[in-house]
């Protein structure tokens, strides 16, 4: 699961970087730039959500270890 979340985070980061190159900074809310901005936002949200999943899994594992002792 941990490897899967890291791979998805890298894919999302790739989308963010790729779409950052597609933004026209002179008119960021026109045509193709708005799509790129939305995709950048979605990629960042995915990275945050995957980070939350990793942290929650870590907490779950630590909780299981503390119950054993």
Residue pairs with C-beta under 8 A, 6 or more apart in sequence:
1 57
2 54
2 57
5 50
5 53
5 54
8 46
8 50
9 46
9 47
9 50
9 51
12 43
12 44
12 46
12 47
12 50
13 43
13 47
15 39
15 40
15 42
15 43
16 39
16 40
16 43
16 44
16 47
19 36
19 37
19 39
19 40
19 43
20 36
20 40
22 32
22 33
22 35
22 36
23 33
23 36
23 37
23 40
24 30
24 31
24 32
24 33
27 33
28 34
28 37
29 37
